[in-house]
Every structure is written in structure tokens, then in C-alpha cells.
Amino acid sequence: MLLWAGATLVALAFLIALEIAARRYGMPGPLTNQAREAVFPPKSGFLLYAGLALTVVVLTWRERLVAFGTALGIDLVILVVRAAAGIRVTEGHPFGNGALLVVVGCAVFAVVRRTGGERVLLLKGAGLALLLVAGRKTGDAWLLITAKTRPLVLDQYVTTADQALGNPSWFVGRLVRASGPVGAHILDYVYVQLAVAAVVVALYQLRHVAAERRFPRHHLVRTFLTIGLLGPGIYMVFPLVGPLFAFGPGGGPWAAADLWPDTVPVFTTPAVMPFDGITPRNCMPSLHTAWATAIFIHSRNGPRLLRYAGTFWLVATLGATLGFGYHYGVDLVAGVVFTLTIEAALRSSARGWDHSGTRLVVHGAAVFTALLLSYRFLPVEMARYPWLAGPLLILAMASVILHYFRTTNLWQPKAKPAVRPEPQPELV
């Protein structure tokens, strides 16, 4: 209880700090935006119902049906009232208010009507849902802060370093354009609904919570939230806007040139670039790649269909991040290493720290730091010797992947061989 209370206070203080910071720039913060979704058309939409699904894992099937029925009923009433008042939904989704209100209602019910372990369990379920939505709102506030506080971006350095990998964003961007609107719509849907895919995997992991009356020590939602908490901090250290904006039509007058995805820019002496105060500096590392990697990892212990879905979501997310010009190839390499390091730390914390977990986390953190330093201070050398720098980048990432899977496989509980009973002598 003390641990959860402390974590709640830290999260609340963090949200208040972001609220104050966003207000300084004339924008509502995460607390205001989440409170508005109780009444106004929510931007989260599907995510609110995904959060409700996380909450009801602690309930019985009858209580789950009541919760979802209540949420849908509230949404229907709100739709009727808006239609009667002539209010048209131009921004956000026409549904989702009911899901948020039911989640809050579950938290209130836990405090008022539940006691002991049952209260804690229901509060954990409601807390997961609220944290998931708050993470989305927190990310929006962070992106605004990066745009306002980081007027200079490092895209020239990174696009130069990306030559070691053959500038995959330009190549995949042309492939997506050649695929036409169908391919672009599929990738866009996968890219936007990443959090919903994470909830599907999380629901599989949490399927026994109602029966066992406890949450597992580690699950996907923990990794998802930690990635979203730590990732924006790297944005502040390594601001990038991405090829679509820095070298393509998305940047408007701030773009160095309108070249993406047809022509790769070449810089012999890369330098920092000034950019507008609106476009987020959210490329390094690629958090969509990080989240998709986490989904892939956590889907490995599921049934075949879930494993296939996790693989598809990872591949499609990689294609979308590159093909839409949102990221460079080196962003994706950093995103994979970033995720495995966080996942290793969370798993080690859940099972108890030992030498194997510490070595894995130190290895991942060292490789991630080396990647960022090389992108910033060795881009020209990486572009000059791509036959050396490219394989080294892939080998560095592969070393963390191999170390992670070898270590976590050793952590898996070993099945004990069945002991055959000794034959008993026959009684004559």
C-alpha cells in the first residue's frame, strides 16, 4: 500500500508540473485535457474503452457486463443530448466519455465500498486505466514543451549518420507512396492504434487476475508506461523533427529543402538547424518502435494468433515510422535498444536484482549512450565509411537483443521432470 501510495503521489506531482509548464505556453496540460474528456468529445476514443477493459480484469463477468453496459449507455445518452442541442462533433470522437466516467466510478466505489485487498485490487485496475490515458495526455504536453524549449534541431547530423544504413526512410517512403492509398491507410491505422494493440496483449497477460485476486509482478502496461515516461526526456537532450519536416513538405519554410522521399540530402559539415515552435522534437529514440518492440516481446508467450499479431504490429510500425517520414533508420535502432534496456530493468526489479540483470541493463544503457554519441559526434565518419559503420550499428543492436533473450530465457522457470514411482513388490 505504501509503495502504491508513493507511486501515486509521484505521478500526481509529475502531472501537476507538466500542467503548470503547459499553462506557461498558453496550452491546457494533461490534467485539464483528461478532465475535459469526461464531458467534451474525447480525443482518446478507443483508448478510453481499452482502459476500461484493463479496469474490469479484476471484476466478475457479470460486473464486466454491467460496467461496459453502463459506459455504452452513458455514451448513448450524451450522443442524444448533443444531437438534440444541435452540437456537431468536429474534433475528437463521439464516444468514450462513458468509459472514463465508469473507470472513475470504479475508483470511487473501491474507496467507499471495498476494503482490504479487494479495495487495493480494484484501485490498481482503475489506476492502470487512468495511467494509460494520462500517459497519452502527458505525451501531448511533453511534445509541446520540446517544441517550445528546443529551437535548434540535430537533423543534419542524424541524416548524415543515417547514410551508414542507406537512409532507409527515403527508400521506404518511396515504397509507401508506390503502394497507393490502401497501403498508407493500413500503416496509418497501425501507427495510430498502437496503444489499443498493447491493451489486447495486456488483457491476455491479465486474464487470470479476477481468479487469482492479484496482478502479475510484470506485464506490458508497466513497460508501456515507463517507455512513455522516460522517452520524452531523451527528446530534450537530442531534439529531432524527422525527415518529413526537416527535408520534406511537412516543414514548410523551416525545411532545409523539399527532398524527402526522392533525394537524399548530403552534408559535408552538418550543423544544427533552427525550426518552428510547433513541430515536436520527438524522433530520438523512436518511441513507436519502442512500444511495438515491447508488444512483440510480450506477445511471445501467447497463443499463435497473438504472436502473429505482435509480429505484424512490429513490422507494420517500422514501415509506418520510416515510410511516413517520421523517423530515420538510426532512430529505430536506438528505439529497440531503449526498449530492451527498460524491459530488462523492469523484469529484474520484479524478480529481484542479480548479476545477470545488472549486466544486461548496463550493457543496454552503454550501447544506447554510444549510439547517441556516435550520431552526434561521428556522423561524417559514419557516412564516409558506411561499410564499417552500418554493420557496427546492427551488431551493437544485435548484441543487446541476443544478451536480452539469452538472459531472460535463463530466468524462465524450469519444468521439473516427472518422477516415476518405483514399482512396488507384489504381495504373495
WOJOSUL-V742307 format. One record per pair of residues at least 24 apart in sequence whose ideal C-beta (glycine too) atoms are under 10 Angstrom apart, sorted by the first residue. I is the first residue (numbers start at 0). J is the second residue. D is the distance in Angstrom with one decimal. If there is no record, write none. Layout:
i: (I	I)
j: (J	J)
d: (D	D)
//
This chain:
i: (0	0	0	3	3	3	3	6	6	7	7	7	10	10	10	10	10	10	10	10	11	13	13	13	14	14	14	14	16	17	17	17	17	17	17	17	17	17	17	18	18	18	20	20	20	20	20	20	21	21	21	21	21	21	21	21	22	23	23	24	24	24	24	24	24	24	25	25	26	26	26	26	26	27	27	27	27	28	28	28	28	28	28	29	29	29	29	29	29	29	29	29	29	30	30	30	30	31	31	32	32	32	32	32	32	32	33	33	33	33	33	33	33	34	34	35	35	35	36	36	36	36	36	36	36	36	36	37	37	37	37	37	37	38	38	38	38	39	39	39	39	39	39	40	40	40	40	40	40	40	40	40	40	40	40	40	41	41	41	41	41	41	41	41	41	41	42	42	42	42	42	42	42	43	43	43	43	43	43	43	43	43	43	44	44	44	44	44	44	44	44	45	45	45	45	45	45	45	45	45	46	46	46	46	46	46	46	46	46	46	46	46	46	46	47	47	47	47	47	47	47	47	47	47	47	47	47	47	47	48	48	48	48	48	48	48	48	48	48	48	48	49	49	49	49	49	49	49	49	49	49	49	49	49	50	50	50	50	50	50	50	50	50	50	50	50	50	50	50	50	50	50	51	51	51	51	51	51	51	51	51	51	51	51	52	52	52	52	52	52	52	52	52	53	53	53	53	53	53	53	53	53	53	53	53	53	53	53	53	53	54	54	54	54	54	54	54	54	54	54	54	54	54	54	54	54	54	55	55	55	55	55	55	55	55	55	55	56	56	56	56	56	56	56	56	56	56	56	56	56	57	57	57	57	57	57	57	57	57	57	57	57	57	57	57	57	57	58	58	58	58	58	58	59	59	60	62	62	63	65	66	66	66	66	66	66	67	67	67	68	68	69	69	69	69	69	70	70	70	70	70	70	70	70	70	70	71	71	71	72	72	73	73	73	73	73	73	74	74	95	98	98	99	99	99	101	101	102	102	102	102	102	102	103	103	105	116	116	117	119	119	119	120	120	120	120	120	120	123	123	123	124	124	124	124	127	127	127	127	127	127	127	127	128	128	130	130	130	130	130	130	131	131	131	131	131	131	131	131	132	133	133	134	134	134	134	134	134	134	134	135	135	137	137	137	137	138	138	138	138	138	138	138	139	140	141	141	141	141	141	141	141	141	141	141	142	142	142	142	142	142	142	143	143	143	144	144	144	144	144	145	145	145	145	145	145	145	145	145	145	146	146	146	146	146	146	146	146	146	146	146	147	147	147	148	148	148	148	149	149	149	149	149	149	149	149	149	149	149	150	150	150	150	150	150	150	150	151	151	151	151	151	151	151	152	152	152	152	152	152	152	152	152	152	152	152	152	152	152	153	153	153	153	153	153	153	153	153	153	153	153	153	153	153	153	154	154	154	154	154	154	154	154	154	154	154	154	154	154	154	154	154	154	154	154	154	155	155	155	155	155	155	155	155	155	155	155	156	156	156	156	156	156	156	156	156	156	156	156	156	156	157	157	157	157	157	157	157	157	157	157	157	157	157	157	157	157	157	158	158	158	158	158	158	158	158	158	158	158	158	158	158	158	158	158	158	159	159	159	159	159	159	159	159	159	159	159	159	159	159	160	160	160	160	160	160	160	160	160	160	160	160	160	160	160	160	160	160	161	161	161	161	161	161	161	161	161	161	161	161	161	161	161	162	162	162	162	162	162	162	162	162	162	162	162	162	162	163	163	163	163	163	163	163	163	163	163	163	163	163	163	163	163	163	163	163	163	164	164	164	164	164	164	164	164	164	164	164	164	165	165	165	165	166	166	166	166	166	166	166	166	166	166	166	167	167	167	167	167	167	167	167	168	168	168	168	168	168	168	168	168	168	168	168	168	168	168	168	168	168	168	168	169	169	169	169	169	169	169	169	169	169	169	169	169	169	170	170	170	170	170	171	171	171	171	171	171	171	171	171	171	172	172	172	172	172	172	172	172	172	172	173	173	173	173	174	174	174	174	175	175	175	175	175	175	175	176	176	176	178	178	182	182	183	183	183	185	185	185	186	186	186	186	186	186	186	186	186	187	187	187	188	188	189	189	189	189	189	189	189	189	189	189	190	190	190	190	190	190	190	190	190	190	190	191	191	192	193	193	193	193	193	193	193	193	193	193	193	194	194	194	194	196	196	196	196	196	196	196	196	196	196	196	197	197	197	197	197	197	197	197	197	198	199	199	199	199	199	199	199	200	200	200	200	200	200	200	200	200	200	200	200	201	201	203	203	203	203	203	203	204	204	204	204	204	215	216	216	216	216	216	216	217	217	217	217	217	217	217	217	218	218	218	219	219	219	219	219	219	219	220	220	221	221	221	221	221	221	221	222	222	222	222	222	222	222	222	222	222	222	222	222	223	223	223	223	223	223	225	225	225	225	225	225	225	226	226	226	226	226	226	226	226	226	226	226	227	227	227	228	229	229	229	229	229	229	230	230	230	230	230	230	230	230	230	230	230	231	231	231	231	233	233	233	233	233	233	233	233	233	234	234	234	234	234	234	234	235	236	236	236	237	237	237	237	237	237	237	237	237	238	238	238	238	238	238	238	238	239	239	239	239	239	239	239	239	239	239	239	239	239	239	240	240	240	240	240	240	240	240	240	241	241	241	241	241	241	241	241	241	241	241	241	241	241	242	242	242	242	242	242	242	242	243	243	243	243	243	244	244	244	244	244	244	244	244	245	245	245	245	245	245	246	246	247	248	249	249	249	249	250	250	250	251	251	253	253	259	260	260	260	260	265	266	266	266	267	267	267	268	269	269	269	269	281	281	281	282	282	282	282	282	282	282	282	283	283	283	283	283	283	283	283	283	283	283	284	284	284	284	284	284	284	284	284	284	284	284	284	284	285	285	285	285	285	285	285	285	285	285	285	285	285	285	285	285	285	286	286	286	286	286	286	287	287	287	287	287	287	287	287	287	288	288	288	288	288	288	288	288	288	288	288	288	288	288	288	289	289	289	289	289	289	289	289	289	289	289	289	290	290	290	291	291	291	291	291	291	291	291	291	292	292	292	292	292	292	292	292	292	292	292	293	293	293	293	293	294	295	295	296	296	296	296	296	296	296	297	299	299	300	327	328	328	329	329	329	329	329	329	329	330	330	331	332	332	332	332	332	332	332	332	332	332	333	333	333	333	333	333	333	334	334	335	335	335	335	335	335	335	336	336	336	336	336	336	336	336	336	336	336	336	336	336	336	337	337	337	337	337	337	338	338	338	339	339	339	339	339	339	339	339	339	339	340	340	340	340	340	340	341	342	342	343	343	343	343	343	346	346	346	346	347	347	347	349	350	350	353	355	355	355	355	355	355	356	356	356	358	358	359	359	359	359	359	359	360	362	362	362	362	362	363	363	363	363	363	364	365	365	366	366	366	366	366	366	367	367	367	369	370	370)
j: (118	119	122	119	122	123	126	126	130	122	126	130	126	129	130	133	134	137	224	228	133	133	137	228	133	136	137	140	140	133	136	137	138	139	140	141	143	144	231	136	137	140	140	141	143	144	147	148	136	137	139	140	141	143	144	147	140	144	147	140	143	144	146	147	148	276	143	147	139	140	143	144	147	136	139	140	143	136	137	139	140	143	144	132	133	134	135	136	137	138	139	140	141	133	136	137	140	136	140	132	133	135	136	137	139	140	99	129	132	133	135	136	137	99	136	91	96	136	91	92	95	96	98	99	100	132	136	95	96	97	99	100	103	77	96	99	100	77	86	88	90	91	96	77	81	86	87	88	89	90	91	92	93	94	95	96	90	91	92	93	94	95	96	98	99	132	90	91	92	95	135	136	139	91	92	95	98	99	131	132	135	136	194	91	92	93	94	95	98	192	195	92	94	95	98	191	192	194	195	198	92	95	98	99	128	131	132	134	135	192	194	195	197	198	74	92	94	95	96	97	98	99	100	101	102	128	131	132	135	74	92	94	95	97	98	99	101	102	128	195	198	98	128	131	132	192	194	195	196	197	198	199	201	202	95	98	99	101	102	124	125	127	128	129	130	131	132	133	135	194	198	220	95	97	98	99	100	101	102	105	124	125	128	198	98	124	128	195	198	199	201	202	205	102	123	124	125	126	127	128	129	130	131	198	201	202	205	208	218	220	98	101	102	103	104	105	106	121	122	123	124	125	126	127	128	129	131	101	102	105	121	124	125	128	202	208	209	120	123	124	127	201	202	204	205	206	207	208	209	214	105	109	117	119	120	121	122	123	124	125	127	205	208	209	212	213	214	105	120	121	124	208	209	209	210	209	105	209	209	101	97	98	101	102	104	105	97	98	101	97	101	97	98	100	101	104	94	95	96	97	98	99	100	101	102	104	97	98	101	97	101	97	98	99	100	101	104	98	100	132	128	132	128	129	132	125	128	126	127	128	129	131	132	128	129	129	212	213	212	212	213	214	208	209	211	212	213	214	208	213	214	205	208	209	214	198	201	205	214	218	220	221	224	198	220	220	221	223	224	227	228	194	197	198	201	220	223	224	227	194	224	227	194	220	223	224	225	226	227	228	194	227	224	227	228	231	227	228	230	231	279	281	286	279	231	227	228	230	231	232	234	235	279	280	281	231	234	277	278	279	280	281	276	277	279	231	234	235	279	280	231	234	235	238	239	240	278	279	280	281	234	238	240	274	275	276	277	278	279	280	281	276	277	280	235	238	276	280	234	235	236	237	238	239	240	274	276	279	280	238	271	272	273	274	275	276	280	238	270	271	272	273	274	280	237	238	239	240	241	244	245	253	271	272	273	274	278	280	282	236	237	238	239	240	245	269	270	271	272	280	282	283	374	375	378	238	239	240	241	242	244	245	246	250	254	255	264	266	269	271	272	274	280	282	283	327	245	246	255	264	266	268	269	270	271	272	378	237	239	266	269	270	271	272	374	375	376	377	378	379	381	237	239	241	242	245	269	282	283	326	327	328	329	330	333	374	375	378	239	241	242	245	246	255	258	259	263	264	265	266	269	327	328	329	378	382	264	265	266	267	268	269	374	377	378	379	380	381	382	383	269	327	328	329	370	373	374	375	376	377	378	379	380	381	382	385	388	392	242	263	326	327	328	329	330	332	374	378	381	382	385	389	392	263	264	265	266	328	329	378	379	381	382	383	385	388	389	328	329	373	374	377	378	380	381	382	383	384	385	386	387	388	389	390	391	392	393	327	328	329	331	332	381	385	388	389	390	392	393	263	328	385	389	242	259	260	263	264	321	327	328	329	382	385	317	321	322	326	327	328	329	331	241	242	243	246	247	259	260	263	320	321	322	323	324	325	326	327	328	329	330	331	242	246	247	258	259	260	261	262	263	264	321	324	327	328	260	263	321	322	328	260	317	318	319	320	321	322	323	324	328	242	243	247	259	260	261	321	322	323	324	259	260	261	322	260	318	321	322	260	318	319	321	322	323	324	260	261	322	318	322	318	322	319	322	323	315	318	319	315	316	317	318	319	320	321	322	323	319	322	323	315	319	287	291	311	312	313	314	315	316	318	319	287	291	312	315	316	318	319	320	322	323	325	287	319	312	223	286	287	290	291	293	294	312	315	316	319	223	227	290	294	290	291	294	298	308	309	311	312	313	315	316	222	223	290	291	293	294	297	298	312	223	294	298	301	305	308	309	312	293	294	295	296	297	298	300	301	305	308	309	312	294	297	297	298	300	301	302	305	297	298	300	301	305	349	345	346	348	349	350	351	297	342	345	346	347	348	349	350	297	345	349	290	293	294	296	297	298	342	293	297	293	341	342	345	346	348	349	289	290	292	293	294	296	297	338	341	342	344	345	346	289	290	293	294	297	341	289	293	338	341	342	344	345	284	286	289	290	292	293	334	337	338	341	342	286	289	290	341	284	286	289	337	340	341	281	283	284	285	286	289	290	334	337	338	341	279	280	281	286	281	282	283	284	286	333	337	367	371	279	280	281	282	283	284	286	280	283	371	375	280	282	283	284	330	333	371	374	375	271	272	274	279	280	281	282	283	272	274	279	280	281	282	283	284	285	326	327	329	330	374	272	274	275	278	279	280	281	282	325	278	279	280	281	282	283	285	320	323	324	325	326	327	330	282	321	323	324	325	326	327	330	278	323	324	325	326	274	275	278	279	280	282	324	325	272	274	278	282	324	327	272	324	324	324	278	323	324	325	274	275	278	275	278	277	278	324	321	322	323	324	382	378	379	382	379	382	383	379	375	378	379	382	325	326	330	320	325	326	327	329	330	333	334	326	327	329	330	333	334	337	370	371	374	375	326	329	330	331	332	333	334	335	336	337	338	367	370	371	316	317	320	321	325	326	327	328	329	330	331	332	333	334	335	337	338	320	326	330	334	337	338	316	317	319	320	325	326	330	331	334	313	316	317	319	320	321	326	330	331	332	333	334	335	337	338	316	330	331	333	334	335	336	337	338	339	341	342	316	334	338	315	316	317	319	320	331	334	335	338	316	317	331	334	335	336	337	338	339	342	400	338	339	341	342	345	338	335	338	338	339	342	346	403	404	407	342	404	407	411	374	389	392	370	371	373	374	378	381	392	370	374	396	366	367	370	374	392	393	395	396	397	399	366	367	370	371	374	392	396	367	396	363	367	396	397	399	400	403	362	363	364	365	366	367	368	369	370	395	396	398	399	400	403	363	364	366	367	370	399	363	399	403	363	366	367	396	399	400	402	403	404	407	364	365	366	367	399	403	367	403	407	399	402	403	406	407	403	406	407	410	406	407	410	410	407	410	410	402	405	406	407	409	410	406	407	410	402	406	399	402	403	405	406	407	406	398	399	402	403	406	398	399	400	402	403	399	395	399	392	395	396	398	399	402	395	396	399	395	395	396)
d: (9.5	6.6	9.7	7.2	7.6	7.2	7.7	8.9	9.6	9.0	7.2	9.5	8.9	9.4	7.0	7.6	9.8	9.3	9.3	9.0	9.7	9.5	7.7	8.0	6.4	8.3	6.7	8.8	9.7	9.8	8.6	6.0	10.0	9.5	4.5	7.2	9.4	7.7	9.8	9.6	9.8	7.6	7.1	9.2	8.6	5.7	9.0	9.1	9.8	10.0	8.6	4.7	9.3	6.0	7.2	9.4	9.9	9.3	8.7	9.5	6.3	7.4	8.9	5.1	9.0	8.8	9.7	9.7	8.9	7.7	5.6	9.5	9.1	9.3	9.5	8.7	9.9	7.9	8.8	9.0	5.3	9.1	10.0	9.3	6.0	8.8	8.5	3.6	4.8	8.6	7.1	5.1	9.1	8.3	7.8	9.6	9.4	8.7	9.8	9.5	9.4	8.9	4.7	9.6	6.9	8.1	7.9	7.9	6.1	6.0	8.7	5.1	9.4	9.5	9.8	9.4	10.0	9.8	8.0	9.5	6.7	6.6	9.5	5.6	9.5	7.7	8.7	9.8	6.1	9.7	5.6	5.9	7.5	8.2	6.6	9.7	9.3	9.9	9.9	9.4	8.9	7.2	8.0	9.0	8.3	8.8	9.7	4.6	8.3	6.5	3.6	6.2	6.2	8.6	8.0	8.0	9.9	5.4	5.8	9.1	8.0	4.0	6.1	8.6	6.9	8.9	7.3	4.6	7.1	8.6	8.2	8.8	8.6	8.2	7.5	5.9	8.8	8.0	9.1	5.6	6.0	8.2	8.9	7.0	3.2	8.5	6.7	4.8	9.2	9.9	9.6	7.5	8.9	7.6	9.4	9.3	6.7	8.3	5.3	9.1	9.4	7.8	9.0	9.9	9.5	6.9	6.1	9.6	6.1	8.7	5.4	6.6	10.0	8.1	9.7	8.4	8.3	3.9	7.8	8.4	4.0	5.1	9.5	9.4	7.8	8.2	9.1	6.3	9.7	9.4	9.9	8.0	6.6	8.7	4.6	9.4	9.7	9.9	9.8	8.7	9.0	8.5	8.2	7.1	9.0	9.3	6.7	5.1	9.4	8.3	3.9	8.2	8.9	8.7	9.5	6.7	7.7	9.9	6.1	9.8	9.0	7.4	3.3	7.1	8.6	4.8	5.4	9.6	9.6	9.2	7.6	10.0	9.4	8.6	4.2	8.0	9.8	6.0	5.6	8.7	9.7	9.5	6.2	9.8	8.8	10.0	8.2	9.6	6.1	8.8	8.7	5.9	9.4	8.8	9.7	6.5	8.8	9.4	4.6	4.9	9.6	9.3	6.6	6.3	6.5	7.2	7.2	9.8	9.9	6.9	9.0	7.8	5.2	9.9	9.9	5.5	8.6	8.0	10.0	9.2	4.3	5.2	8.8	7.0	4.5	8.7	9.8	8.9	9.2	8.1	9.9	7.1	9.8	9.1	9.6	9.9	8.6	9.7	9.7	6.2	8.6	8.7	6.7	9.5	4.5	7.2	8.9	4.6	6.3	8.5	8.7	9.3	8.6	9.9	4.9	5.5	9.3	7.2	4.2	8.8	9.6	8.7	5.6	5.9	8.0	9.5	8.4	8.2	9.6	7.9	7.8	9.4	6.4	6.5	9.8	8.3	9.4	9.1	8.6	9.3	9.9	9.0	5.4	8.7	8.6	7.2	9.1	8.4	8.0	9.7	9.6	6.9	9.5	8.4	5.4	8.0	8.9	8.7	8.6	3.7	4.5	8.5	7.3	4.5	8.6	9.5	6.3	8.7	9.6	6.9	9.8	3.2	8.4	9.3	5.8	7.3	9.8	7.7	9.3	9.5	8.4	9.3	8.5	8.6	7.2	9.4	9.4	9.4	9.4	4.6	6.3	9.8	8.3	9.3	7.8	10.0	6.7	8.2	7.8	9.9	9.4	9.8	7.7	9.0	10.0	6.1	7.2	7.7	8.9	9.1	6.0	8.8	7.8	9.6	8.4	9.7	8.3	8.7	8.5	9.2	5.6	9.2	8.7	9.5	9.5	7.8	9.8	9.5	5.8	9.6	9.9	6.9	8.5	7.5	9.1	6.8	7.6	7.3	9.4	9.3	9.0	9.6	8.3	9.6	7.5	5.5	9.8	9.3	4.6	7.6	6.9	8.3	9.6	7.0	7.8	8.2	5.9	9.5	8.5	6.9	9.3	8.5	8.3	9.1	9.1	8.7	9.5	8.5	3.8	8.6	7.1	8.6	8.2	9.9	8.1	7.6	8.0	9.8	9.0	3.6	8.1	5.6	9.4	8.7	7.5	8.0	8.9	7.9	9.1	9.5	6.9	4.8	6.3	6.3	9.8	9.6	9.2	5.5	4.2	6.5	9.9	9.0	8.8	8.3	7.4	5.4	5.6	5.9	5.4	6.5	9.0	5.5	8.9	10.0	7.2	8.9	9.2	8.9	7.8	6.7	9.4	9.5	3.9	9.5	9.6	8.4	9.3	9.5	5.0	8.8	9.3	9.7	5.9	6.9	8.7	7.0	9.7	7.1	9.3	4.2	6.6	5.9	7.4	9.4	9.4	5.0	5.7	5.3	9.3	8.8	6.7	9.4	6.8	5.2	7.9	4.9	8.7	6.1	8.9	10.0	6.4	6.3	5.8	9.5	9.5	8.2	9.3	6.2	7.9	8.9	9.2	8.0	7.8	6.7	9.2	8.9	5.4	6.1	7.4	7.5	8.1	3.7	7.3	9.4	9.6	7.7	9.3	9.8	8.7	8.9	6.0	8.3	9.6	8.1	9.9	8.2	7.7	9.1	7.2	7.9	5.0	8.9	3.7	5.9	7.4	6.0	8.2	9.4	8.9	8.3	4.6	8.2	8.0	9.6	6.2	5.8	8.5	9.4	4.7	9.0	9.9	8.5	5.8	9.3	9.1	8.9	8.5	7.6	7.1	9.6	5.2	9.4	6.1	7.5	10.0	5.5	8.5	7.1	9.4	9.8	6.7	7.3	6.8	9.2	9.8	9.5	7.7	6.1	8.9	7.3	7.9	6.3	9.9	9.2	8.3	9.1	8.6	7.8	5.2	8.7	9.4	4.9	8.9	9.6	3.9	6.3	9.7	7.3	4.9	9.6	8.7	8.0	9.2	5.6	9.4	6.9	4.6	8.5	9.8	7.3	3.9	8.7	9.1	4.7	6.9	9.9	7.8	8.7	8.6	8.7	9.8	4.5	5.2	5.3	8.6	9.8	8.6	8.4	8.5	8.4	9.8	9.8	9.8	7.4	10.0	8.0	9.7	9.5	9.8	8.3	9.7	6.9	4.0	8.8	5.7	8.5	8.6	8.6	7.7	9.2	9.8	9.7	8.7	9.3	4.3	6.6	9.4	7.9	4.6	8.8	8.2	3.8	4.2	8.8	8.1	6.1	9.5	8.3	4.1	6.5	9.0	7.7	9.1	7.8	8.6	5.4	10.0	6.6	8.1	9.1	7.6	7.4	7.3	8.4	9.6	9.3	4.8	9.1	9.8	7.8	7.0	9.9	9.8	10.0	9.2	5.4	9.5	9.4	7.9	4.0	9.3	8.1	8.1	4.9	8.4	9.5	9.6	7.2	7.0	9.2	8.3	4.7	7.8	8.9	6.0	8.3	6.6	5.6	6.4	9.9	8.9	9.4	7.3	9.1	9.7	8.4	6.4	4.8	7.6	7.8	5.3	9.5	8.8	8.6	9.7	9.6	7.8	9.3	8.0	9.2	9.2	8.0	8.5	6.2	9.1	8.8	3.9	4.4	9.0	9.1	8.9	7.7	8.2	8.5	6.3	2.9	8.7	6.9	5.4	7.5	5.5	9.7	5.1	7.4	8.7	9.0	8.1	9.1	6.5	8.3	7.1	8.1	8.3	3.4	6.9	9.1	6.8	9.5	8.1	9.6	8.5	8.7	8.3	9.0	7.9	8.0	7.2	9.3	8.9	5.9	8.4	9.9	5.7	4.0	9.2	9.9	6.2	7.2	6.8	9.8	7.5	8.9	9.2	9.6	8.7	8.1	6.2	9.8	9.3	4.1	6.0	8.4	6.0	6.5	9.3	9.9	7.9	6.4	9.1	4.0	7.3	9.5	7.3	8.3	9.9	9.1	9.2	9.2	9.4	6.2	5.5	6.5	10.0	7.6	7.3	9.8	6.6	9.4	7.5	9.4	7.8	9.9	8.8	8.2	5.8	9.2	7.3	8.2	9.4	5.1	9.9	9.8	9.0	8.9	5.2	6.6	9.0	7.4	5.5	8.4	9.9	8.9	9.0	8.7	9.0	9.7	7.8	7.4	9.4	9.4	8.8	5.6	9.2	9.5	5.2	5.2	9.9	7.0	6.7	8.1	6.7	9.0	9.3	7.7	8.7	8.0	8.8	5.3	8.0	6.0	6.6	9.4	8.2	8.1	10.0	8.4	9.6	8.9	8.8	4.0	7.2	9.9	9.3	8.9	5.9	5.7	9.7	8.1	4.0	7.9	7.4	9.6	9.3	9.5	6.3	6.9	8.4	4.2	8.6	9.6	9.9	9.6	9.7	9.5	9.4	5.6	9.6	9.3	8.3	9.0	8.5	9.5	4.6	9.2	8.1	7.3	7.5	6.3	5.5	9.7	5.9	9.0	9.3	6.2	6.2	8.4	9.2	10.0	10.0	9.3	9.7	5.4	8.8	8.2	6.4	9.3	6.1	5.0	6.0	9.2	6.6	9.1	7.4	6.5	6.0	9.0	7.0	9.0	8.0	9.6	9.9	9.5	9.6	8.1	9.7	6.8	8.3	9.3	6.7	9.1	4.5	6.7	9.2	8.7	7.2	9.7	9.2	9.3	9.4	7.4	8.2	9.7	9.8	6.2	6.1	9.0	8.4	7.7	8.9	7.8	7.6	5.3	5.4	7.8	7.0	9.0	8.9	7.9	8.4	7.7	9.7	8.3	8.2	4.2	8.4	9.6	8.9	5.9	7.7	7.3	9.0	9.9	8.4	9.2	3.5	8.8	8.3	7.9	9.9	9.6	9.6	5.9	7.8	3.6	5.1	9.9	9.9	8.4	7.6	9.9	7.4	9.4	8.6	5.7	8.8	5.0	7.4	6.0	8.1	6.7	9.3	8.5	9.2	9.2	8.1	5.0	9.7	9.5	9.0	8.8	6.1	4.9	5.8	7.3	8.2	9.0	8.9	9.6	4.7	8.0	7.8	6.4	10.0	9.7	6.6	2.9	6.3	9.3	7.5	8.9	5.4	9.4	9.9	9.4	7.8	8.7	6.6	7.5	9.2	9.3	9.2	9.6	9.9	8.5	5.5	9.0	7.8	9.5	7.0	9.2	7.4	8.0	7.3	7.9	9.4	9.4	7.7	5.3	9.5	8.4	9.7	6.5	8.0	8.2	8.1	8.4	7.1	9.0	9.8	7.6	9.7	5.8	7.1	9.1	8.5	9.2	9.8	9.2	7.2	5.4	6.9	9.6	5.2	9.5	9.7	8.6	8.4	8.1	5.5	6.2	8.7	9.5	9.2	7.2	7.6	9.7	8.9	9.2	5.9	8.1	8.4	3.8	4.1	8.4	7.8	4.6	8.5	7.8	8.6	8.6	8.9	8.7	5.5	9.2	7.9	4.6	8.5	9.6	9.3	4.2	5.2	8.9	7.2	3.9	8.7	8.6	9.9	9.6	9.7	9.4	6.7	8.2	9.0	5.4	8.7	7.4	5.3	7.7	7.7	9.5	9.1	7.7	8.3	6.5	6.4	9.9	6.0	9.5	7.3	7.2	4.7	8.8	8.5	3.5	6.4	8.5	7.7	9.8	9.9	9.3	8.8	4.4	7.5	9.2	5.3	4.2	9.3	7.9	9.6	7.8	8.7	7.7	8.2	3.8	7.1	9.3	8.7	9.8	8.6	9.5	8.7	8.7	9.3	9.3	6.9	5.4	9.5	8.7	4.3	7.4	8.4	9.6	5.4	9.2	8.1	6.5	9.9	9.9	9.9	9.3	7.7	8.0	6.2	10.0	8.5	9.1	8.8	8.7	9.4	9.8	9.3	8.9	9.4	8.7	7.2	9.5	8.8	5.8	9.3	8.8	6.9	9.9	9.1	9.1	9.6	9.7	6.5	9.6	5.6	7.5	7.8	5.0	10.0	10.0	9.2	6.4	5.1	6.9	8.0	9.5	8.6	9.7	9.8	9.9	9.7	5.7	9.6	7.6	7.2	9.9	9.5	5.8	8.9	9.7	5.3	4.8	9.7	9.5	6.6	7.6	5.8	9.4	5.1	8.5	9.6	8.0	9.5	9.8	5.8	9.2	9.7	9.1	9.7	9.5	5.5	9.3	9.2	8.9	5.3	6.6	8.4	4.6	9.1	9.6	5.6	9.3	8.1	6.1	7.3	8.6	10.0	7.3	8.4	8.9	8.6	6.0	7.3	7.7	9.4	9.0	6.7	7.1	9.2	9.9	8.9	10.0	10.0	6.3	9.3	9.6	9.2	5.2	9.3	6.7	7.7	7.2	9.4	8.2	7.9	7.8	8.3	5.7	6.3	9.0	4.9	8.3	10.0	7.4	6.2	5.5	8.8	9.4	9.5	5.1	9.8	7.8	7.5	9.8	9.6	9.3	10.0	5.1	7.4	6.9	5.3	9.4	9.4	9.8	8.3	7.0	6.8	8.3)
//
